Amino acid sequence: MKLKQHNNISESQVEDALVANLLFLQKILNLSNDLKLIAKQLWIKSREQRIDLLLSSGKDLYLIELKVTRYSDDFLLQTVEYTEELVKLQNQNELVLGSIKSFLLVTEATKKQIEYAKQNNVNLIVYDPLEVLKNYYDNLSAVAPFLNIKPNDYGVFSLGLINRALLQLSEGSTKQDDISSKLKLSKGSIHNHLRLAKEFGLVRERNKNYFLTDVGDEYVSNSQKGAFIERLTQEQIDILKKFISKDPFYSSSVFGVYSIVESAFLLARNIYPIELNDLQKMFQTISGKVNEWKADKSLSTATYTFLNFAVEMELLGKIGKKIVITPAGFRFILMLQLHKSIEMIESLSIKK
């Protein structure tokens, strides 16, 4: 394995990624037994030198010296010296007894160098730092929702359209079919309306029955009546904004609103008012849908949907093909970024 490019990444960052996923380190070392971390950056020789990683597996100890560059004889000598220092610590009863197996990880080495290291009782392993960091990201994605969530378009172009279905729930209806019959709308439309309502925390589903949440009850109680029911009141707008700002990763639709406003916020630093075409491209990237929204129609429809949601919530304004951020939108995006940072830190702390 040869890496032609320069590795502009520090050893400590690769080391952190390996410590976060010892299973991947086990794979790199070609070991069959699980590894347990004993120490990271272990000081030896009166705190003059540090061993990158010291691990155990059963009764064996594993010394890992990590480099993000090609092999050098100096690295091998260093690893041998560290091994000898560990043996001294064992003889002084300062380190648990066990067979010490030494590994030197580099990005490039010849067969001759690998054999030479073996003669010195060091396992020389060629690895790819990029592969380590990619694996770290893949594993982090499994526990950090903010890395996976992407907005979905449910074919509902206005938040106000869900209000009639929610009113039916407040009056005792719980079945999609009943709501469809009373509103004379297709079952598919009602399904999408309720699904979008779930995405904004207004509705919960149990055994194919739908019920308003506490937020949903408050939302419906602040609805307009009669012919104007599909227009959001200021109270409903505030309820939605408060809900979204607290958890921008709550659902794909919530994240979509966040993404469209953040896209506008980022573009505003370059040109203002914002061009709709520029907003579409930025929204596609920010929302993580570059591969899904390749067709112009799908991108245009999705942008229209979430832009309309943001306009209804008075976060963005649209005049022709020019987009502006409202004063409420500026406050909103700053609050969202605060809560997004908290969520990301909490997710990352899981891996520590």
C-alpha positions as CSV (number, residue, x, y, z in Angstrom):
1,M,0.0,0.0,0.0
2,K,1.6,3.3,-1.1
3,L,0.4,6.7,-0.4
4,K,1.7,9.2,-2.9
5,Q,0.1,12.2,-1.2
6,H,1.4,14.0,1.9
7,N,-0.5,13.2,5.1
8,N,-1.5,16.5,6.6
9,I,-3.0,15.0,9.7
10,S,-1.4,14.7,13.1
11,E,-0.5,11.4,14.8
12,S,-2.6,12.3,17.8
13,Q,-5.8,12.7,15.7
14,V,-5.3,9.2,14.1
15,E,-4.5,7.9,17.5
16,D,-7.8,9.3,18.9
17,A,-9.7,7.7,16.1
18,L,-8.2,4.3,16.8
19,V,-8.8,4.5,20.5
20,A,-12.4,5.4,19.8
21,N,-12.7,2.1,17.8
22,L,-10.4,-0.6,19.1
23,L,-12.2,-3.1,16.9
24,F,-10.8,-1.4,13.8
25,L,-7.3,-1.3,15.4
26,Q,-7.7,-5.0,16.1
27,K,-8.4,-5.5,12.4
28,I,-5.3,-3.5,11.4
29,L,-3.1,-5.5,13.7
30,N,-4.7,-8.7,12.4
31,L,-5.6,-9.9,15.9
32,S,-8.3,-12.4,16.8
33,N,-8.9,-11.3,20.4
34,D,-10.4,-8.1,21.7
35,L,-8.2,-5.3,22.8
36,K,-8.4,-3.2,26.0
37,L,-6.7,0.2,26.4
38,I,-4.2,0.4,29.3
39,A,-2.7,3.8,28.5
40,K,-2.4,6.4,25.9
41,Q,0.7,8.5,25.6
42,L,2.4,6.6,28.5
43,W,5.4,8.3,29.9
44,I,8.6,6.3,30.4
45,K,12.3,7.0,31.2
46,S,11.5,9.6,33.8
47,R,9.0,11.3,31.6
48,E,11.4,11.8,28.8
49,Q,9.6,9.7,26.2
50,R,6.0,8.5,25.6
51,I,4.5,5.4,24.2
52,D,1.6,6.1,21.9
53,L,-0.6,3.2,22.9
54,L,-0.4,0.4,25.4
55,L,-3.1,-2.2,25.2
56,S,-3.8,-5.7,26.5
57,S,-5.5,-8.8,25.2
58,G,-5.7,-11.7,27.6
59,K,-2.3,-12.1,29.2
60,D,-0.5,-10.2,26.4
61,L,0.5,-6.6,26.2
62,Y,0.5,-4.6,23.0
63,L,2.8,-1.7,22.4
64,I,1.7,0.5,19.5
65,E,4.0,3.1,18.0
66,L,2.0,5.1,15.4
67,K,3.4,7.2,12.6
68,V,1.7,9.1,9.8
69,T,4.6,8.9,7.4
70,R,6.7,6.2,5.7
71,Y,9.0,3.8,7.5
72,S,12.3,5.0,9.0
73,D,14.9,3.0,10.9
74,D,14.7,5.6,13.6
75,F,11.1,4.6,14.2
76,L,12.1,1.0,14.5
77,L,14.9,1.8,17.0
78,Q,12.4,3.9,19.0
79,T,9.9,1.0,19.2
80,V,12.6,-1.5,20.3
81,E,13.8,1.0,22.9
82,Y,10.2,1.5,24.2
83,T,9.8,-2.3,24.4
84,E,12.9,-2.6,26.5
85,E,11.7,0.1,28.8
86,L,8.4,-1.7,29.4
87,V,10.3,-4.9,30.3
88,K,12.3,-2.8,32.9
89,L,9.0,-1.6,34.3
90,Q,7.8,-5.2,34.6
91,N,10.9,-6.2,36.4
92,Q,10.4,-3.3,38.8
93,N,6.8,-4.4,39.4
94,E,5.6,-1.1,38.0
95,L,3.8,-2.7,35.1
96,V,1.6,-5.8,34.9
97,L,3.4,-8.9,33.7
98,G,2.7,-10.4,30.3
99,S,4.3,-11.0,27.0
100,I,4.9,-7.7,25.2
101,K,4.1,-7.7,21.5
102,S,5.4,-4.5,19.7
103,F,3.8,-2.9,16.6
104,L,5.0,-0.1,14.5
105,L,2.4,1.5,12.2
106,V,3.6,3.4,9.1
107,T,2.0,4.5,5.8
108,E,4.7,2.9,3.6
109,A,7.3,0.2,3.9
110,T,9.1,-2.3,1.7
111,K,9.0,-6.1,2.2
112,K,12.7,-5.9,3.2
113,Q,11.9,-3.3,5.9
114,I,9.0,-5.4,7.2
115,E,11.3,-8.5,7.4
116,Y,14.0,-6.4,9.1
117,A,11.5,-5.2,11.7
118,K,10.4,-8.8,12.3
119,Q,14.0,-9.8,13.0
120,N,13.9,-7.1,15.8
121,N,10.7,-8.5,17.2
122,V,8.6,-5.7,15.9
123,N,5.5,-6.1,13.8
124,L,5.7,-3.5,11.0
125,I,2.2,-2.7,9.8
126,V,1.4,-0.6,6.7
127,Y,-1.9,1.3,7.2
128,D,-3.8,4.2,5.7
129,P,-4.7,7.1,8.0
130,L,-7.5,8.1,5.7
131,E,-9.1,4.7,6.2
132,V,-8.8,5.0,10.0
133,L,-10.5,8.4,10.0
134,K,-13.2,7.2,7.5
135,N,-14.0,4.3,9.8
136,Y,-14.2,6.7,12.8
137,Y,-16.7,8.8,10.9
138,D,-18.8,5.7,9.9
139,N,-18.9,4.5,13.5
140,L,-19.8,8.0,14.8
141,S,-22.6,8.1,12.3
142,A,-24.2,5.2,14.0
143,V,-24.6,7.1,17.3
144,A,-24.7,10.7,16.2
145,P,-28.1,11.4,14.4
146,F,-26.9,14.8,13.1
147,L,-24.6,13.0,10.7
148,N,-27.4,11.0,9.1
149,I,-30.5,13.0,9.1
150,K,-31.7,14.5,5.8
151,P,-34.8,16.4,4.8
152,N,-37.6,14.5,3.1
153,D,-40.3,16.0,0.9
154,Y,-43.7,14.5,1.7
155,G,-45.6,16.5,-1.0
156,V,-47.1,19.0,1.4
157,F,-46.2,22.4,0.3
158,S,-47.8,24.4,3.1
159,L,-47.8,23.8,6.8
160,G,-51.2,25.3,7.0
161,L,-52.6,22.4,5.0
162,I,-52.2,20.1,8.0
163,N,-54.5,22.2,10.2
164,R,-57.8,20.7,9.2
165,A,-56.6,17.2,9.9
166,L,-55.3,18.3,13.3
167,L,-58.6,19.9,14.1
168,Q,-60.3,16.6,13.4
169,L,-58.0,14.9,15.9
170,S,-58.9,17.5,18.5
171,E,-62.5,16.7,18.0
172,G,-62.0,13.0,18.6
173,S,-61.1,11.4,15.3
174,T,-58.1,9.0,15.5
175,K,-58.2,7.1,12.2
176,Q,-56.9,8.3,8.8
177,D,-60.0,6.9,7.0
178,D,-62.4,8.9,9.2
179,I,-60.4,12.1,8.7
180,S,-60.3,11.5,5.0
181,S,-64.0,10.9,4.8
182,K,-64.9,14.0,6.9
183,L,-62.6,16.3,5.0
184,K,-63.3,14.8,1.6
185,L,-59.5,14.4,0.9
186,S,-57.7,11.3,-0.3
187,K,-56.3,8.9,2.2
188,G,-52.9,9.6,0.7
189,S,-53.2,13.3,1.4
190,I,-54.3,12.8,5.0
191,H,-51.5,10.3,5.5
192,N,-48.9,12.9,4.3
193,H,-50.5,15.6,6.4
194,L,-50.4,13.5,9.6
195,R,-46.9,12.3,8.8
196,L,-45.7,15.9,8.4
197,A,-47.5,16.8,11.7
198,K,-45.5,14.0,13.4
199,E,-42.3,15.4,12.0
200,F,-43.0,18.7,13.8
201,G,-44.0,17.0,17.1
202,L,-47.7,17.8,16.8
203,V,-49.0,14.3,16.5
204,R,-48.1,10.8,17.8
205,E,-49.1,7.5,16.4
206,R,-50.0,4.3,18.3
207,N,-51.5,1.2,16.7
208,K,-52.5,3.2,13.5
209,N,-54.4,5.7,15.7
210,Y,-53.3,9.3,15.8
211,F,-53.4,11.7,18.7
212,L,-52.3,15.2,19.4
213,T,-49.2,15.8,21.5
214,D,-49.2,18.5,24.2
215,V,-47.5,20.7,21.6
216,G,-50.2,19.7,19.1
217,D,-53.0,20.6,21.5
218,E,-51.5,24.0,22.0
219,Y,-51.0,24.4,18.3
220,V,-54.6,23.6,17.4
221,S,-56.0,25.7,20.2
222,N,-54.3,28.7,18.6
223,S,-55.7,28.0,15.1
224,Q,-57.8,30.4,13.1
225,K,-61.4,29.2,12.5
226,G,-63.4,28.6,9.4
227,A,-62.1,29.6,6.0
228,F,-58.8,30.9,7.4
229,I,-57.8,27.8,9.2
230,E,-55.0,27.1,6.8
231,R,-53.3,30.3,7.6
232,L,-50.8,30.1,10.5
233,T,-51.5,32.4,13.4
234,Q,-48.6,34.2,15.1
235,E,-49.0,31.9,18.1
236,Q,-48.7,28.8,15.8
237,I,-45.6,30.3,14.2
238,D,-44.1,30.9,17.6
239,I,-44.9,27.3,18.7
240,L,-43.2,25.8,15.6
241,K,-40.2,28.1,15.9
242,K,-39.7,27.2,19.6
243,F,-40.0,23.5,18.9
244,I,-37.6,23.5,16.0
245,S,-35.0,25.7,17.7
246,K,-34.8,23.4,20.6
247,D,-33.9,20.3,18.5
248,P,-32.9,21.0,14.9
249,F,-32.4,17.2,14.5
250,Y,-35.8,16.1,15.8
251,S,-36.9,14.9,12.3
252,S,-36.1,15.2,8.6
253,S,-38.7,18.0,8.2
254,V,-37.4,20.0,11.1
255,F,-33.9,19.6,9.8
256,G,-35.1,20.7,6.4
257,V,-36.3,24.0,7.8
258,Y,-33.1,24.5,9.7
259,S,-31.1,23.7,6.5
260,I,-32.9,26.1,4.3
261,V,-32.5,29.0,6.8
262,E,-28.9,28.1,7.4
263,S,-28.3,28.0,3.6
264,A,-29.6,31.5,3.3
265,F,-27.6,32.7,6.3
266,L,-24.4,31.4,4.7
267,L,-25.1,32.8,1.3
268,A,-25.9,36.2,2.8
269,R,-22.3,36.7,3.7
270,N,-21.5,36.8,0.0
271,I,-24.4,38.5,-1.7
272,Y,-27.7,39.9,-0.4
273,P,-30.5,39.6,-1.2
274,I,-30.0,35.9,-2.0
275,E,-30.6,34.5,-5.5
276,L,-33.1,31.5,-5.5
277,N,-30.8,29.5,-7.8
278,D,-27.9,30.0,-5.4
279,L,-30.1,29.0,-2.5
280,Q,-31.1,25.7,-4.2
281,K,-27.5,24.7,-4.7
282,M,-26.5,25.5,-1.1
283,F,-29.6,23.8,0.3
284,Q,-28.8,20.7,-1.7
285,T,-25.3,20.6,-0.1
286,I,-26.2,21.7,3.5
287,S,-29.1,19.1,3.7
288,G,-26.8,16.3,2.5
289,K,-29.0,15.5,-0.6
290,V,-26.4,16.0,-3.4
291,N,-26.8,12.4,-4.5
292,E,-30.6,12.2,-4.0
293,W,-31.7,15.5,-5.5
294,K,-29.7,15.3,-8.8
295,A,-32.7,16.0,-11.0
296,D,-33.6,19.7,-11.4
297,K,-37.2,19.0,-10.7
298,S,-36.6,17.2,-7.4
299,L,-34.2,19.9,-6.2
300,S,-36.6,22.6,-7.2
301,T,-39.6,21.0,-5.6
302,A,-37.8,20.3,-2.3
303,T,-36.4,23.8,-2.2
304,Y,-39.8,25.3,-2.9
305,T,-41.4,23.2,-0.1
306,F,-38.9,24.0,2.7
307,L,-38.6,27.6,1.5
308,N,-42.4,27.9,1.8
309,F,-42.3,26.4,5.3
310,A,-39.6,29.0,6.3
311,V,-41.6,31.8,4.7
312,E,-44.8,30.7,6.5
313,M,-42.9,30.8,9.8
314,E,-41.7,34.3,8.9
315,L,-38.0,33.2,9.0
316,L,-37.4,34.0,5.3
317,G,-39.0,36.3,2.8
318,K,-39.4,35.8,-0.9
319,I,-39.8,38.6,-3.5
320,G,-39.7,37.2,-7.0
321,K,-36.5,35.2,-7.1
322,K,-34.9,37.1,-4.3
323,I,-34.7,35.7,-0.8
324,V,-34.2,37.7,2.3
325,I,-33.7,36.7,6.0
326,T,-36.2,38.4,8.3
327,P,-35.1,39.8,11.7
328,A,-36.9,36.8,13.3
329,G,-34.9,34.6,11.0
330,F,-31.6,36.0,12.1
331,R,-32.5,35.4,15.8
332,F,-33.8,32.0,14.9
333,I,-30.7,30.7,13.1
334,L,-28.4,31.8,15.9
335,M,-30.6,30.0,18.5
336,L,-30.7,26.9,16.2
337,Q,-26.9,26.9,15.9
338,L,-26.6,27.0,19.7
339,H,-28.8,24.0,20.1
340,K,-27.2,22.2,17.2
341,S,-23.8,22.6,18.8
342,I,-25.1,21.2,22.1
343,E,-26.6,18.2,20.3
344,M,-23.4,17.6,18.4
345,I,-21.3,17.8,21.5
346,E,-23.5,15.4,23.4
347,S,-23.4,12.9,20.5
348,L,-19.6,13.2,20.2
349,S,-19.2,12.7,23.9
350,I,-20.7,9.2,23.5
351,K,-17.6,8.2,21.6
352,K,-15.1,9.5,24.1
